[in-house]
Amino acid sequence: MLHTWLRKGGTLALAVLLFISAGCSTSGTQAGTGKSQNGGKESQPSPTPTVDDPLKDQIARMTLDQKIGQMVISGVDGLEMDEHARQLIDTYKVGGFILFKPNVKSAAQTVALLNSLKEENARTGSKIPLMLGVDEEGGRVSRMPDEYMNVPANRVIGSTKNLRFAAEIGDILAREVASLGFNTNFAPVLDINSNPKNPVIGDRSFGSTPELVGNLGVEMMKAIAAQKVIPVVKHFPGHGDTSVDSHIGLPVVEHDANRLRSFELVPFAKAFQSGADAVMVAHILLPKLDSTYPASLSPAVITDLLRKELNFGGVVFTDDLTMGAIVKSYGIGEAAVQAVKAGTDVALVCHEFDNTVRVVKALKQAAETGVLSERRIDESVYRILKLKYKYTLADHPVPEPDVGKINEQIGRVLDARLP
């Protein structure tokens, strides 16, 4: 992958990789209040570019349309490249795409779709490759074609308490998605399964204790990253103790900051200390932190708790903005702008072309009218580009995968680890 970056970006790509390898830490922990003092206005710690930082010059040469596009990941319709997908790349310059099961029929078809998206992005002359993501958690949340063997849910891994097993499954998940041309996996789940009435987490969680979830989740995260696939841990600050499905409505969690610090946040803090590069924020309302906005739109959660208190400097994604928890209360463009004001870097818009267009236009209008400052936009673009360079993303096509070889690896691991 590195040679493709060098062909496209030349000296810049090499300089950025050297800059990153020199040791720009994105996360850690420090004390903080966890309470918002900014009244919903944009404010957050930023990765301040220096004169020796090659990303600064690249961002300075980008147009506003290009910057805004990098801050949006879109879904696509159907099984192949269509006019809408082409417009999202050519006109709206989106930074990437996410696929779901309706977009996946077979390994050959999925590879062809992803290759066509990359080819179109390269044809435009863009020097910034697409982020191509998928939710591949294992268990019931899988987008893999039917040719691939099933991978067990996190609960099964958790029942073994085996750190090596978690790492092996993480390695498999990364190899699966990379074999099709994806470079980003919205996994692992770091939610603690603390509420038996939870309709959305359940066996997606490693277990019911912070230590178990944190230990296994971090091993899986590291294994995914080792294969140069971006792992996005989720769903900050914890979706485990909810009784409403955020795909349908807005869950309300009454815990205060002290409870979160001692329980829900523990796996995330461990992941951040272990070098997590990206996190997805949940659509849940935490009225004791912010009675107005759900976590995904909240300065108190994203800026004060995530960025300041937990000192997370990586890329922040919203959960899908087309989910019921958001669209029943906000216009999708309004929600995207508020998410960025709160500290988010990437708006995830998983369904319907028109929704993505609304988000892009709303963010651009907010930038043009001063609702979002140029500095605020540049902070997010900086983090996004840094992440893409670190994982050496590239718009080169991939061949059809050897599914049999991956299935053999899955079989060996499951035979060794499960009765």
N, C-alpha and C positions, 0 to 999 in steps of 0.2 A: 504493500500500500504506500510505503514511504516514497517509492520512486514516482508514483503518480502525483503526489503532492509536490515533489520537486520539479516535475515537468510543468505543472500548472503554476506554482507559486515561486519557483526558483529560489533565489537567496532568501526571500521572505519566509518560505516554509521552513527551511533549515534553521533560520534564525529563531523562529518561534519555537521550534522543537527544542533548540538549545536553551532558550529562555525558560521554557517550562521545566526541562530536566534540571535546570540550575537550582530549582527548589522553591516554587511558588506554592506554598500550602494553601488549600482552599477551606480547611475546616479545622475545628478544635472545640474546646469548651472554655467558657469563662463565666464568672458570676454576672447576674443581671437581674432586673426586676421583673421582666416578662410583661410589663404593662405599657400600653401605648401612651405617649405624651404628645403626639404630634397631631391629634385630631383628624386623622385620616389623610394628612398630606404626605406626599412622597418624601421619604427620608430613609437612608439605609447606608451601611458601610459599603464601600465600593472597592473593586480591585483597581487602585489608582495607577494608570499607565505612567511610565517614566519615559524620559527621552531615549533610553536604550531599549524600550519595549517596541518590537516591530509591529505589534498589532495596532499601535496608536496610528501609525501612518496608513495602514490598510483601512481602518475605520474612517479616517479623515477623507479618504477618497471615495467612500461609499455614498450613494444617494440616500435620501430619506426613504424612498420606496424600498431600496435594498435592505436598509436597517430594519424597517418595520417587518418586512417579509421574514427575516431571520427569527423574529420573535413569535412566529406562528407555525404550528405543525397542524396539518390538515388531514382529514380522511379523504378517501376517494370512493367513487361509485363504480361498482362492477368489477370485472375480472381482467380488464385490459386498459391501457392508456386510452383516454377519451378526450374530447375537446375541453371539458371542464378541468381535467388534470393539467392539460397543456396550458390553459389560461392561468391556472394557479402558479405555474412555473414561470411562464413568459411575462405575464402582465402583473401578477401580484407578488411574484418572487419569493414564495414561501420557502422557509428554511428546511422543510421536510414533510414527510407523510407518515401516517400510521395506518396499518391494515388490520382488518378484522376478519372473522371467519367467512363472511359473504364475499370477501375479496380473494379467497384462497380455495382453489379447486384441486390443484395438484402441484407437485413440486415444480414441474416444467412450466406450468402456467404462472406460478408465483415468481419464479426466476425471471420469466419473460416480462412480467409487469414491472418488477423492480428495476430490471435493466432498462426498460423503456423510459421510466422516470429519470433515471440517471443520465441516459443518453440525451433526453430533452434538456435537462439542466446544463449539461456540458455544451450542447448546441447553442445555447444562449450566450456562451462565453463566460458564464459565471466561474469565478475562481474559488467559490465556496461550495463544497459538496453538500448534498442533501443528507439530512438526518432521517434515516428510515427505521421506524420503530414498530414494535409489536408488543402486546401483552402476552408473554409466554412464561407463565408461572409454573406449569405442570398441573396435573390434576384436571379439574373441570375448567380451568381458565387456560385454554390452549388454542392457538390459531394454526397449528401445524397441519399440513396436508395429511390425509389418511395413510399415506405410505409410511409415515413415521410411527414407531412404537409409542405407546403411552408412557408418560413419565409420572411418577406418583405425586400426589398433592403434598404440600408442606406438612400437613398433619402427620402423614405417614413417616416423613423424615424426622419430625419432632418426636415421634413415639420411640425412635431408636436412640435419641440423644447423641447421635454419632456425628461429630464435626466433620469427619472425613466424608461421610455420606452426603452431607449438605454440599461440600465442595465438589464432589463428583457429579452431583446433579446440576450444580451451577455450571460446571464445565460442559455437560451435555446440552443444557439449555442454550448456552452461548454457541456451541458448535452447530446446533440445529438452526438457529436463526441466522447465523453467519453463512451457512451453506446455501441459504436461499437469497442472500444479498442484503439482509437487514444488518444494521450496525448499532441499534439501540434496543434494549429490552427493558420494558417497564416492570421491573422485578429486581430484587425480591420484595415480598410483602413483609413489613415489619410491624404490622398490627398484632396486638395481643388479643387472643380470643377469650375475653373476660366476661362476655355476656352471651349466655346460651340462646337468647332470643334474637341475636344478631342475624339478619337475613342475608347479609352480603359477604361477610368474612368467613366464619366457620372454618372449614378444612383448608382454606387458603392460608391460615396462620400456622406457624410452627407449634404453637401451644399457648398455655394460659399463664405463663410466668415471664417477666421481663428478661430474666437472665437467659432462659432457653431460647426465646425468640431472638434476642440480641446476638447470642453466640452463634447460632446456626445461620441467622440471616447474614451476618458479616462474612462467614466462610463462603456462603453462596455468592454474595456480592463480589468478593475478591476473585473467585473463580471465573465469574462472568467477565470481569474486567481484564483478567489475565489473557483472555482470548481476543482482546481489543474490541469487545462489544461494550457499549456504555450501559452500565446498570443504573436504573433509576429507582431508588428505594421509595417505598410508599406505605401508607397514606398519611403523611405528617398532618397533625401531631398525634394521630392514632385513631383508627376507625373501629377498634375492636369492641368498645362498650357503647354500641348504638343499637337501636331497635327499629330504625327506619332505613330503608334502602335509598341511598342518595341518588340512584338512577331515577327514582320516582319522586321523592320529596326531600326536605331538608332535615337531617337528624340534628337533635339538640343534645349536647353533652354538658351536664351541669358541674363538671369537675373544675376546681380552681387550679391555679398555677402550681401550688405545692403538690397536689395530688398528681398532676401531669408529670412533674419533675421526678417523682418517686416511682412512677409506674409507666404510663404510656410513652414518655419521652426516653426511657432508658435504652431501648434498642436503637433509636435514632441517634442518641448521643454517642453510643458505642460505634455506630457506623460512621459518624462524622469524625470521631477520633481515629478511625481506621482508614480514613481517606476517601470517603464517599464523595463523588463528583457531582451527583445530581439527585434531586428529591422531588417527589410529587406531593402536592398539598391537597388535602381532602376538602370536599364540600360538606363541612359540618359546622354548626353554630356552637360556639363556646361562650355563652353569655357572661361568664365571670371574667373572661379576658376581653371580649368585644361583643356587646349586646346588639350591635348593628349589622356587622358583616360576618358571613361565614368565613372559616379559616382561609379559604382560597382567595378571598378578597380583602383580608384583614391586615392592616398595618401592625396591629398588636401581635398577631400570630407570626407574620412573615418577617417584618422588619425587627420588631422588638424581641420576640422569642427565638425565632429561627436564626436570624442573621446576627443580632447583637448578643443575646444571652448564650446561644449555642455556637456562635462564631462561625456559622456556615457561610462560606464564600463561593460555593459552587453554583450550578444552574438550578433554578427553581421552576418547575412546571406546575401549571394548574392541572387538576383532574379535568376530564372532558367538560367543556363549558356548555355542551348541549344537553347535559343531564338535567333531570327534573328539579334537582335541588337549586339550580341556577335559573333556568328559563322560566320557572313558575313565578319568580320574583323580580327578575331583571331582564332588560333587553340584553342580547348577547354581546353587542358592541359595548354597551355601558359596563357590563361585567368585565370584559377584557381590559378596558381602560382602568377600572378600579383595581383589578388584579396587579397591573403594572405599577400603579401608584403605591400599592401596598408592598411591592418588592419583588413581584414575580418577574421572571425573565421570558418564559415561553407560555403562550396561550395554546392549549390543546383544544382543537375544534374537530371532533371526530366524525361528524355526520352532516351532510348536505353542503353542497357547493355554496349556496347563498349565505349560509351561516359563516363560512370562512371569509367570504367577500365582505360581509358586514363587519367582522372583527378587524380585518385589515384596514378598511376605510375608517372605522371608528378610531383606531390607534393613530392613523395618519392625521386625521382631523384634530385629535387631541394634541399631537405634536405641533401641528401648524398653528394652533390657537394658544399654545403655551400651557395647556393643562398638563401635558407631559413635557418636561424640558429636554433639550438636546442632550444635556449631560446625563439625564436619567436614561434616555434611550441608549446612549453610548455605553453606559455601565452594563446593561444587559447584553448588548451586542458583543462587547468585550468578553464577557463570561462565556457566551455561546461559541464564539470563534475559538477561544482558548480551549474549550472542551473538544471541539471538532479537530483541532490540530493535535491535541494530546492523544486522541485515539486514532489519528491518521486516517480519518474518513476520506473516501475517494469515490468519484463517480465512475469507476471502471466496472464493466460488466463481469458477472460471475458465470461460470459454466453450470450446467445441470449437476446437482450434487450426487454423490455416491451415497444414497440413502441407506443401502444395505450396510455400509461400513459404520454409519452412525447407529443403526439399530443393533449391530453387534456390540457396540460399546454399551448401549443401554442394557442389553441383555446381560452382559458380564457384570455390570454394576448391581443390577437388581438381584441376580443370582447370588452375589457375594454378600449383599447387605440385608436381604429380606428372606424370611423363612419360606 
